[in-house]
């Protein structure tokens, strides 16, 4: 089975599960076996979905500044959790393909499989919310038509990205491409690398 055939339904399930309550404080109820790839994909999209709505909330022009700061810090933590999870999923792929005989002329991709899957997760959210916009009864026909056009583009983008991810994984499995994962060195969260943080300690 192609990986995308596993991936997309899990993303859709996470998004639909979140929107049963539509509350950023809803506890996650991951239905998949712990540490399975489906478990991590569901968790990945849940993090993205909660962060999507936090980003909406923080853009309220009337938000209380203290609440905005708390949400900004929550978004920062979410970004770190998201990065950690992408790297964990890449570890899954590295393990999957560790015994592949890499061809002498094998090439490297511009991004690892998991960072492409990260984009697919965000794209699933864009499609869900753009679809909701096309169903609004309080919007005029110009808005609905514009959103329908955008939705069609997003659906085409999902098809292209899904094909590209499966092709990349096929190429890695066949040794035509190889994986090389660089850990994301996020400096702003590290007290030893962020000048604002380490200069306070001197």
The 8 nearest C-alpha neighbors of each residue, nearest first, counted from 0:
[[1, 2, 4, 5, 3, 165, 6, 169],
 [0, 2, 4, 3, 165, 5, 168, 169],
 [1, 3, 5, 4, 6, 0, 165, 168],
 [2, 4, 6, 5, 1, 7, 161, 165],
 [5, 3, 2, 1, 6, 7, 0, 8],
 [6, 4, 3, 2, 7, 8, 9, 1],
 [5, 7, 3, 9, 4, 8, 2, 10],
 [6, 8, 10, 9, 3, 5, 4, 11],
 [9, 7, 11, 10, 6, 12, 5, 4],
 [10, 8, 12, 7, 6, 11, 41, 13],
 [11, 9, 7, 13, 12, 8, 44, 41],
 [10, 12, 8, 14, 9, 13, 15, 7],
 [11, 13, 9, 15, 10, 14, 16, 8],
 [14, 12, 16, 10, 11, 15, 41, 45],
 [15, 13, 11, 17, 12, 16, 10, 18],
 [14, 16, 12, 18, 17, 13, 11, 19],
 [17, 15, 13, 19, 14, 18, 12, 20],
 [18, 16, 14, 15, 19, 21, 20, 13],
 [19, 17, 21, 20, 15, 16, 14, 22],
 [18, 20, 16, 17, 21, 15, 22, 14],
 [19, 21, 18, 22, 17, 25, 16, 23],
 [22, 20, 18, 17, 19, 23, 25, 52],
 [21, 23, 24, 25, 20, 17, 18, 49],
 [22, 24, 49, 25, 21, 52, 53, 50],
 [25, 23, 22, 26, 49, 21, 27, 20],
 [24, 26, 22, 23, 27, 20, 17, 21],
 [27, 25, 24, 28, 23, 22, 17, 29],
 [26, 28, 29, 25, 45, 42, 17, 24],
 [29, 27, 30, 26, 16, 25, 31, 13],
 [28, 30, 31, 27, 38, 41, 42, 32],
 [31, 29, 28, 32, 38, 41, 33, 37],
 [32, 30, 38, 29, 37, 33, 35, 41],
 [31, 33, 35, 38, 34, 30, 37, 29],
 [34, 32, 35, 38, 31, 39, 29, 36],
 [33, 35, 38, 32, 36, 39, 37, 31],
 [36, 34, 38, 37, 33, 32, 39, 31],
 [35, 37, 39, 38, 40, 34, 88, 91],
 [38, 36, 40, 35, 39, 41, 31, 9],
 [37, 39, 31, 35, 41, 36, 40, 33],
 [38, 40, 42, 36, 41, 37, 43, 35],
 [39, 41, 43, 37, 42, 38, 36, 44],
 [42, 40, 38, 44, 43, 39, 9, 13],
 [43, 41, 39, 45, 40, 44, 46, 38],
 [44, 42, 40, 46, 41, 45, 39, 47],
 [43, 45, 47, 41, 46, 42, 10, 120],
 [44, 46, 48, 42, 47, 43, 13, 41],
 [47, 45, 49, 43, 44, 48, 50, 42],
 [48, 46, 44, 50, 45, 49, 51, 43],
 [49, 47, 45, 51, 50, 46, 44, 14],
 [50, 48, 46, 52, 23, 51, 47, 45],
 [49, 51, 53, 47, 52, 48, 54, 46],
 [52, 50, 48, 54, 49, 53, 47, 55],
 [51, 53, 55, 54, 50, 49, 56, 48],
 [52, 54, 50, 56, 55, 51, 57, 49],
 [53, 55, 51, 52, 57, 56, 50, 58],
 [56, 54, 52, 53, 58, 57, 51, 59],
 [57, 55, 53, 58, 54, 59, 52, 62],
 [56, 58, 54, 59, 55, 67, 53, 70],
 [59, 57, 56, 55, 60, 54, 62, 61],
 [58, 60, 62, 61, 57, 56, 55, 67],
 [61, 59, 62, 58, 57, 63, 56, 64],
 [62, 60, 59, 63, 58, 64, 57, 67],
 [61, 63, 59, 60, 64, 67, 66, 57],
 [62, 64, 66, 65, 67, 61, 68, 60],
 [65, 63, 67, 66, 68, 62, 69, 61],
 [66, 64, 68, 67, 63, 69, 62, 70],
 [65, 67, 69, 63, 64, 68, 70, 62],
 [66, 68, 64, 70, 65, 69, 57, 71],
 [69, 67, 71, 65, 70, 66, 64, 72],
 [68, 70, 66, 72, 67, 71, 73, 65],
 [69, 71, 73, 67, 72, 68, 74, 66],
 [72, 70, 68, 74, 73, 69, 67, 75],
 [73, 71, 75, 69, 74, 70, 68, 76],
 [72, 74, 70, 76, 71, 75, 77, 69],
 [73, 75, 77, 71, 72, 76, 70, 78],
 [76, 74, 72, 78, 77, 73, 71, 79],
 [77, 75, 79, 73, 78, 74, 80, 72],
 [76, 78, 74, 80, 79, 75, 81, 73],
 [79, 77, 81, 75, 76, 80, 74, 82],
 [78, 80, 76, 82, 81, 77, 83, 75],
 [81, 79, 77, 83, 78, 82, 84, 76],
 [80, 82, 78, 84, 79, 83, 77, 85],
 [81, 83, 79, 85, 84, 80, 78, 86],
 [84, 82, 80, 86, 81, 85, 79, 87],
 [83, 85, 87, 81, 86, 82, 80, 88],
 [86, 84, 82, 88, 87, 83, 113, 81],
 [87, 85, 89, 83, 84, 88, 90, 82],
 [86, 88, 84, 90, 89, 85, 83, 91],
 [89, 87, 91, 85, 90, 86, 113, 84],
 [88, 90, 86, 92, 91, 87, 113, 93],
 [91, 89, 93, 87, 88, 92, 94, 86],
 [90, 92, 88, 94, 89, 93, 95, 87],
 [93, 91, 95, 89, 94, 90, 96, 88],
 [94, 92, 90, 96, 95, 91, 97, 89],
 [93, 95, 97, 91, 92, 96, 90, 98],
 [96, 94, 92, 93, 97, 91, 98, 90],
 [95, 97, 93, 99, 94, 98, 172, 92],
 [96, 98, 94, 93, 99, 95, 92, 100],
 [99, 97, 96, 100, 95, 94, 101, 172],
 [100, 98, 96, 97, 101, 174, 172, 173],
 [99, 101, 174, 98, 102, 173, 97, 172],
 [100, 102, 174, 99, 105, 103, 175, 177],
 [101, 103, 105, 174, 104, 175, 100, 176],
 [104, 102, 105, 101, 175, 174, 106, 100],
 [103, 105, 102, 106, 175, 101, 176, 174],
 [106, 104, 175, 176, 102, 103, 101, 174],
 [107, 105, 176, 177, 104, 175, 108, 102],
 [106, 108, 177, 176, 178, 109, 105, 179],
 [107, 109, 110, 106, 111, 176, 178, 177],
 [108, 110, 107, 111, 112, 115, 106, 114],
 [111, 109, 108, 114, 112, 115, 113, 107],
 [110, 112, 113, 114, 180, 178, 115, 108],
 [113, 111, 115, 114, 116, 110, 164, 89],
 [114, 112, 116, 115, 89, 111, 85, 117],
 [113, 115, 117, 116, 111, 112, 110, 118],
 [114, 116, 118, 112, 113, 117, 119, 111],
 [117, 115, 113, 119, 118, 114, 120, 112],
 [116, 118, 114, 120, 115, 119, 113, 121],
 [119, 117, 115, 121, 116, 120, 122, 114],
 [118, 120, 116, 122, 117, 121, 123, 115],
 [121, 119, 117, 123, 122, 118, 44, 116],
 [122, 120, 124, 118, 123, 119, 125, 117],
 [121, 123, 119, 125, 124, 120, 118, 126],
 [124, 122, 120, 126, 121, 125, 119, 127],
 [125, 123, 127, 121, 122, 126, 128, 120],
 [124, 126, 122, 128, 123, 127, 129, 121],
 [125, 127, 129, 123, 124, 128, 130, 122],
 [128, 126, 124, 130, 125, 129, 123, 131],
 [127, 129, 131, 130, 125, 126, 124, 132],
 [130, 128, 132, 126, 131, 127, 150, 125],
 [129, 131, 133, 127, 128, 132, 126, 150],
 [132, 130, 128, 134, 129, 133, 127, 135],
 [131, 133, 129, 130, 134, 135, 128, 146],
 [132, 134, 143, 130, 131, 135, 146, 147],
 [135, 133, 131, 132, 136, 130, 143, 138],
 [136, 134, 132, 137, 133, 138, 131, 143],
 [135, 137, 138, 134, 139, 133, 132, 143],
 [136, 138, 135, 139, 134, 140, 132, 143],
 [139, 137, 136, 135, 142, 140, 143, 141],
 [138, 140, 142, 141, 143, 137, 136, 135],
 [139, 141, 143, 142, 144, 138, 145, 133],
 [142, 140, 144, 143, 139, 145, 138, 146],
 [143, 141, 145, 140, 144, 139, 146, 138],
 [142, 144, 140, 133, 146, 141, 145, 147],
 [145, 143, 147, 141, 146, 142, 140, 148],
 [146, 144, 142, 148, 147, 143, 141, 149],
 [145, 147, 149, 143, 148, 144, 133, 150],
 [148, 146, 150, 144, 149, 145, 133, 143],
 [147, 149, 145, 151, 146, 150, 144, 152],
 [150, 148, 146, 152, 151, 147, 153, 145],
 [151, 149, 147, 153, 152, 148, 129, 146],
 [150, 152, 154, 148, 149, 153, 155, 147],
 [151, 153, 155, 149, 150, 154, 156, 148],
 [154, 152, 156, 150, 155, 151, 157, 126],
 [155, 153, 157, 151, 156, 152, 150, 158],
 [156, 154, 158, 152, 157, 153, 151, 159],
 [155, 157, 153, 159, 154, 158, 160, 152],
 [158, 156, 154, 160, 155, 159, 161, 153],
 [157, 159, 155, 161, 156, 160, 162, 154],
 [160, 158, 156, 162, 161, 157, 163, 155],
 [159, 161, 163, 157, 162, 158, 156, 164],
 [162, 160, 158, 164, 163, 159, 157, 3],
 [163, 161, 159, 165, 160, 164, 166, 158],
 [162, 164, 160, 166, 161, 165, 167, 159],
 [165, 163, 167, 161, 166, 162, 160, 168],
 [164, 166, 168, 162, 167, 163, 169, 161],
 [165, 167, 169, 163, 164, 168, 162, 170],
 [168, 166, 164, 170, 165, 169, 163, 171],
 [167, 169, 171, 165, 170, 166, 172, 164],
 [170, 168, 166, 172, 167, 171, 165, 173],
 [171, 169, 175, 167, 173, 176, 168, 172],
 [170, 172, 176, 168, 174, 173, 177, 169],
 [173, 171, 169, 170, 174, 168, 96, 99],
 [174, 172, 170, 171, 175, 169, 99, 101],
 [175, 173, 101, 171, 102, 176, 172, 100],
 [174, 176, 105, 170, 173, 171, 102, 106],
 [177, 175, 171, 106, 105, 170, 174, 107],
 [178, 176, 107, 171, 106, 174, 105, 179],
 [177, 179, 180, 107, 111, 176, 171, 93],
 [178, 180, 177, 181, 111, 107, 108, 93],
 [179, 181, 178, 182, 111, 89, 86, 110],
 [182, 180, 183, 179, 184, 86, 111, 110],
 [181, 183, 184, 180, 86, 83, 82, 185],
 [182, 184, 185, 181, 82, 86, 83, 186],
 [185, 183, 186, 182, 181, 189, 187, 188],
 [184, 186, 183, 187, 188, 189, 79, 192],
 [185, 187, 189, 192, 188, 193, 184, 190],
 [186, 188, 193, 189, 185, 192, 190, 194],
 [189, 187, 186, 185, 190, 193, 192, 79],
 [188, 190, 186, 192, 191, 187, 193, 185],
 [191, 189, 196, 192, 197, 193, 188, 187],
 [190, 192, 189, 197, 193, 196, 194, 186],
 [193, 191, 189, 186, 190, 194, 187, 197],
 [192, 194, 187, 196, 195, 190, 186, 189],
 [195, 193, 197, 196, 198, 192, 191, 190],
 [196, 194, 193, 198, 197, 199, 190, 187],
 [197, 195, 194, 190, 193, 199, 198, 200],
 [196, 198, 194, 200, 199, 190, 191, 195],
 [197, 199, 200, 201, 194, 196, 195, 193],
 [200, 198, 197, 196, 201, 195, 194, 190],
 [199, 201, 198, 197, 196, 190, 195, 194],
 [200, 198, 199, 197, 196, 194, 195, 191]]
